[in-house]
Amino acid sequence: MFTGIDEVDWAALRHAYGSAEDVPGLLRGLASADRAERETALDGLYGAVHHQGDVYDSTLACVPFLLALVASGEVADRAGIVELVVSIGAESAGAEDGAEDGPRARAREAVRAGAEVFVRLAGDADPAVRRAVPRALVRFLDEPVRVLALLRERCALERDDRVLHALTESLGLFARRHPGHAAGALELLTAQSSAPYDPGLRLAALGQLADCAPDRLPPDLVPVAVELLRERSARRSTGRHGVDCPHADTLASRLRRLRPSDEEGSQLLRTLHRGLGDRLDERTALLKGQLTSPDAVDRCNAVWMSAGLFREWRADWAEPVTLIGAQLAAEESRLRDAAVSVLEDLFDLAAPAADDLAALVTSRPDLWVRRRERGAPTLGGPLKALARTGDSRAAPVLAEVLAGPVVPDDLGHVIGHLGSGAAPLTSALRRRLGEIVPDSDATFEQAVPLLSALTALGDAEALPEVLRLLRGLPARLRLRDAVMEAAVRALEAFGSAAPSLVIPVLRELLETEYAAVAAGALWSVEGDASAVLPVLTGELTEGTPRRRAAAGALARLGPKAGAALPGLRRMVLAEDRWERVSAACAVWRISGDAELAAPVLRTAWAENPYTRRTITACLAALGPASVPLHDLLRAELAARRRHLVSPSGGYGSHDVLDDERLMRACREVLEGAWGAAHARRECGE
């Protein structure tokens, strides 16, 4: 297995942490008789030579030894090594087969060169190995006819349900990778989707057909799938594979323990959902069937699956959200926690579950604050989710938390969602802000959420506490800029109530590195263009860190900022996309020059969805003059997919909120334009 390993100059090769001289020891560890040592070695290889999916020259050097290890009948846990080899040889996300070069392409070719080993392993005595091998056959054996024959043979001979599921998944992969040879694979999948096959296998086949050949799906797909799910659940063993097996404390073993209790069931339905794509009526009906299953594990899988559906697609989700809310009363903590986690990220869309959230918050004060072994405490999920819906029932509970000895730093971030319902909390928020030590290491985490809340509530009585904090911040405070800018935004919000106190402070800041932010606030409070225009124009110089903020402030000045137009027009040509967007918005609002600005904003809208809320805010300020880009808003409102969906499948915790706000803003701009046009017609213009 290790012939030639000492002839490789491992010290000259690199992995994620530098020299690869430790790799031979890790490779030998895979062949150890001790399970803990094998798991530690596999963990080390994932962490070093295949760190976060990367491939290095040392990874390429490992491939022959990894193939020799999986070929040896003397090595235990070979399935994990096969999975590592498959991952090393796989194309990166979004890459066409063969479209890459460098170490990754060479590693893939090395795996292909040794792919014959997977043929021998297809009938291995270890079912875990047989389960890992079919995907490798499809990916790396460049003989489609032979691969299909092997898969067909194994389907006929195999008796292990989990291996059969892996074979079914590989038939779908084969059909996608080799469309010219797909007919035989699709025939097998169609046969497996019907009786007398096991309900789990039928679900697996339906999921693959949904992805590869939707025309082969039964017309009553959803009722069939729900019934199969329930049949499968009734047959499923109550035990979890490997639950009692001891494992070393390695990354690989920890990830295994974190998997769903019915990982296979989760994957079956996830595959079916993914195959249905934008067929949202069917996906919603399927999700409702899952959420009303008598089996708590099925409902838990459905809750987790719903998160991706809500984050990716725009639809009326009230019924599924209501069903998720019903899970909050479940005795199973895993199910309840899953429901809370999903509802937390839905904000307003979680409103149909507000009654269930309020009931849980009322009955479980121990869940109001989440305490962790490491790190500061955070607001408990049920209370956070309830507050994010805007439900006023969260306010008195938040007041109790604010009055307690431990106040989570993130509490302030949810206050704004309560609107006027949070007014009774202002005195407690002011008190907490006044207790912050300005030069503390935790100033950023403590101050910014509180400043955000008080700003959202417009609590001008907090002005003394804000000024105390602003004047006490040391120059080398960690994340000082963010704290300063949050404080300036608060001064801007309070300024109309106490201009004689706020204006001098903002004028002082015009002489600092916060000039752009302070000038924008000063304009809002005082409305004196002559006081801020020179400062803001000077901030437009290329390389100035806050020239985006300066452009944004100049846009608010409108025609009074005409003197800044030369600098803004130069900034429209900047390399940085966000600077171009800010400058284009300012030019349009100041001069009305849509011919220069509109193409820049149209390009940014298409290239970076994160710019869309900024652009829509600009169009709202322009009013009827924004008509040249209204087609973008109409197309956005007609789109079913949310604008921040990542090609890699990743999501942010605020993606749903940001998307809902974008759609609301688009509607307001278009409705405002329609209203203005209607008023002109009524006036006979």
Buried (B, 14 or more C-beta within 10 A) or exposed (E): BEEEBEEBEBEEBBBBEEEBBBBBEBBBBBBBEEBBBBBBBBBBBBBBBBBEEBBBBBBBBBBBBBBBBBBEEEBBBBBBBBBBBBEBBBBEEEEEEEEBEEBBBBBBBBBBEBBEBBBEBBBBEBBBBBBBBBBBBBBBBEEBEEBBEBBBEBBEEBEEBBBBBBBBBBBBBBBBBBEEBBEBBBEBBBEBBEEEBBBBBBBBBBBBBBBBBEEBBEEEBBEBBBBBBBBBBEEBEEEEEEEEEEBBEBBBBEEBEEEBBBEBBBBBBBBBBBBBBEBBEBBBBBBBBBBBBEBBBBBBBBBBBBBBBBBBBBBEBEBBBBBBBBBBEBEBEBBBBBBBBBBBBBBBBBBBBBBBBBBBBEEBEEBBBBEEEEEBBBBBBBBBBBBBBBBBBBBEBBBEBBEEEEBBBBBBBBBBBBEEBBEBBBBBBBBBBBEBEBEBEEBBBBBBBBBBBBBBBBBBEBBEBBBEBBEEBEEEBEEBBBBBBBBBBBBBBBBEBBEEBBBEBBBEBBEEEBBBBBBBBBBBBBEEBEBBBBBBBBBBEEEBEBBBBBBBBBBBBBEBBBBBBEBBBEBBEBEEBBBBBBBBBBBBBBBEBBEBBBBBBBBBBEEEBBBBBBBBBBBBBBEEEBBBBBEBBEEBEEEEEBBBBEEEEEBEEEBBBBBBBBBEBBEBBBEBBEEEEEEEEEEEE
